[in-house]
C-alpha cells in the first residue's frame, strides 16, 4: 500500500510558518526564509518549470523525494490561505498559478464542498470534505503504487500524526529562528513517539527522517 | 579569549524541559527522555564517576566537548530548580551530590548573594549576582584558556544569545516530542541569526553546531 510521507521544512525553533501570515506573506514574518534551501535547487526549479539551479546532496534528496511521490494531501490553509466558504476566499485557485508544480492529483482537506479544479501540466485539485481518512484513501488510490506526500500545514499534519496514519516523517530543519507562528507539532507531545531513521546533513539544512516508534 | 559555547539537548519540538517540572522530576513530564542519549555513553559515565558505557560517534563528540571546557556558566534554576532566597530553597546544594561532574569552576547566575560552595573532585560553585557579563568574565578568567560552557537553562541561554555573547551553539536534537514546557529559544526569533557549521548524525540524536551569522 502507498506510504503516507510527511515532507515539510521546519525552523530550528519548531515553526513551519512565522507570525502573522497574510495573502502577501503567506508564510508569515520571516517565513520565506524557510524555503530558501530548496528554491535554489535544480530539482525544485525543474518541478516549477525553471532552468538551472544547484546540484549536490540536497538536490539528490529532493529528486529522490519528488520522484517517489504520485499523489499529495494538504490542508485548505496550505492550498489558499483562506477559510470559510470558497466564494469568500480571495485566493480560491491556490498559490501556484496555471501550472502548479505537482503534476499529479492533489487532495485538499476542507469543510466546504467544491468541484475539482483541473490545472495545466497534470495537476488536479480534489476537495475532500469527509475527513482525513477519506482524503488518504483517495490519494492512495490515485497514487497507484507510488507514495502519498503529506505537505502540510501543521494542523493537518497533527491530525494525521495523532491518528497514527503517517508512515514516514521527513523534516528539513533550517538554521532559522522565527520566534513564533505555526508550530509543526503543537501540543502533540507524548501522543506520538518517533524513531530516527536517517540524517542527511548539508551546509544550510539538516534532513531528518523518522518513523513511528514500534 | 575563551569561547562561550552553548551545549544543550533539545526535543524535536524545541523544548529543553517538559511541562510541570518538580523537585522529583526537574526536567518536567517526559523530560528525562531528553538525556537518555548521553547518560549511556562512556564519556558521560566517566565524568560522573561510573564505569562502562557505550563508545562510538556520540561518545567521541561528548569527549571532545567535555575535554575543551574549563569553566561553566548556568542559571539558578538549572543549579537547584529553586528561586528566591536561598534559605527557602529546598535544594540549595544543587542536583549533583557531593562530587558533581564538573570538576572545575561553575558560575551560577542568581539574584541572591551567597558564599561559594566547594565540593569534592574540584567543583566550585560561585554565585554571581551582578549579571551575565560578569559571570562570563569570571568564567573566562577561571577557564584560563579553555572554553566556557553555557549549560542552561533556557532563560539564561536567551539572555546570552540576545546580548550576542555566545560564540558557538551546540544543540543535540533528540527525536522526542514534549508538547510543551521550556522552549529553548522562546521568542528570540529574528533577534539572532545563525549559521550552521557542523552536523554530526547518529542513530538516536543529531548534533547541530551553529555560530552567529556574520
Interface residues (C-beta under 8 A of the other chain):
Chain A: X12 X13 X14 X18 X19 X29 X30 X171 X173 X175 X176 X177 X178 X179 X180 X183 X184 X185 X186 X187 X188 X189 X190 X191 X192 X193 X194 X195 X196 X199 X200 X201 X202 X203 X204 X205 X206 X208 X210
Chain B: X12 X13 X14 X18 X19 X29 X30 X171 X173 X175 X176 X177 X178 X179 X180 X183 X184 X185 X186 X187 X188 X189 X190 X191 X192 X193 X194 X195 X196 X199 X200 X201 X202 X203 X204 X205 X206 X208 X210
